[in-house]
Amino acid sequence: MARLIRMDRTGHSTVAEWRADDPAAVEAAVEAFRRELDRGYLAMVTTGPGRAEHVRELPVDADTVILRKPISGG
């Protein structure tokens, strides 16, 4: 089961879960993903040990997609 998680003050919250072979769950996850991006979150997926990639569309084949707010600073 793949998960879309949002990093927050509690550590993290599960926003959506889906299986690639469940079209209704995939669509619900895509909609949740878009809502979170609209709220200003960034989405990341692991691409290997110690590596991650910013994504703008939900990678349905990913195990975990992490949402986080941009880091502030100068």
C-alpha positions as CSV (number, residue, x, y, z in Angstrom):
1,M,0.0,0.0,0.0
2,A,1.5,3.3,-1.1
3,R,1.1,6.4,1.2
4,L,1.0,10.1,0.8
5,I,2.2,11.7,4.1
6,R,2.4,15.3,5.2
7,M,5.1,16.3,7.6
8,D,3.6,18.4,10.4
9,R,3.9,19.4,14.0
10,T,2.8,15.8,15.1
11,G,5.6,14.3,13.0
12,H,3.5,13.2,10.1
13,S,0.0,12.6,9.1
14,T,-1.3,10.1,6.4
15,V,-3.2,12.1,3.8
16,A,-4.0,9.2,1.4
17,E,-3.2,5.5,0.7
18,W,-3.6,3.7,-2.5
19,R,-2.7,0.6,-4.6
20,A,-1.8,1.1,-8.2
21,D,-4.5,-1.5,-9.2
22,D,-7.3,0.4,-7.5
23,P,-8.4,3.3,-9.8
24,A,-10.7,4.8,-7.2
25,A,-8.0,5.0,-4.6
26,V,-5.5,6.3,-7.1
27,E,-7.9,9.1,-8.1
28,A,-8.6,10.0,-4.5
29,A,-4.8,10.1,-3.8
30,V,-4.2,12.3,-6.9
31,E,-7.0,14.7,-5.7
32,A,-5.5,14.8,-2.2
33,F,-2.0,15.4,-3.6
34,R,-3.2,18.4,-5.7
35,R,-5.0,19.9,-2.7
36,E,-1.9,19.8,-0.6
37,L,0.2,21.3,-3.4
38,D,-2.4,24.1,-3.6
39,R,-2.0,24.7,0.1
40,G,1.7,25.3,-0.5
41,Y,3.3,22.0,0.3
42,L,6.2,20.5,-1.7
43,A,6.2,16.8,-2.6
44,M,9.3,14.6,-2.5
45,V,10.0,10.9,-3.3
46,T,13.1,8.9,-2.5
47,T,15.3,8.1,-5.5
48,G,17.9,6.1,-3.7
49,P,19.9,6.0,-0.4
50,G,20.2,9.6,0.8
51,R,18.5,11.0,-2.3
52,A,15.1,12.5,-3.1
53,E,13.4,14.2,-6.0
54,H,10.8,17.0,-6.0
55,V,7.6,15.9,-7.9
56,R,4.7,17.9,-9.2
57,E,2.5,14.9,-10.1
58,L,1.7,12.0,-7.9
59,P,4.0,9.1,-8.8
60,V,1.5,6.3,-8.5
61,D,4.2,3.6,-8.4
62,A,6.1,5.2,-5.4
63,D,5.9,3.6,-2.0
64,T,5.8,6.8,-0.1
65,V,5.4,10.5,-1.2
66,I,6.3,13.0,1.5
67,L,4.7,16.5,1.6
68,R,6.4,19.3,3.4
69,K,6.3,23.1,3.6
70,P,9.2,25.0,2.0
71,I,12.0,25.9,4.3
72,S,12.1,29.6,5.2
73,G,15.3,31.6,5.4
74,G,17.6,33.7,3.5
